[in-house]
Amino acid sequence: VLLFPLCMLTKFVFGLSFIILAVAFGLFYVYLADISNFFIVRFDSLRGMTFLGGRPDVFGILLTGLAIFLINLILSAVFSKRNPFFAHLTAFSTLFLALLILIAVGVIITTN
């Protein structure tokens, strides 16, 4: 009995999403783990710095992405037999979200 009865495309997309989230966690650990003071989380070109935060703020972004990844993986596994389109939709939306989180972590790293 398979724990997650997903088609190969859905498994590939979820695997790619997991790799992207792992890269975001790795970048966070390598570049932001040694910063002990506040750093810029949100920057607006008109107003300048709009939100200063610490490591828990960025880590919260990453943990939220991981939680959404796990929820979508479970939903995709549950509904894969009933509605394969929904399984593909959740997989690709998870990939899109993982890419956005990677971009956000990259921007936070480059502004600091």
Secondary structure, 3 states (H helix, E strand, C coil): CCCCCCCHHHHHHHHHHHHHHHHHHHHHHHHHCCCCCCEEEEEECCCEEEEEECHHHHHHHHHHHHHHHHHHHHHHHHHCCCCHHHHHHHHHHHHHHHHHHHHHHHHHHHHC
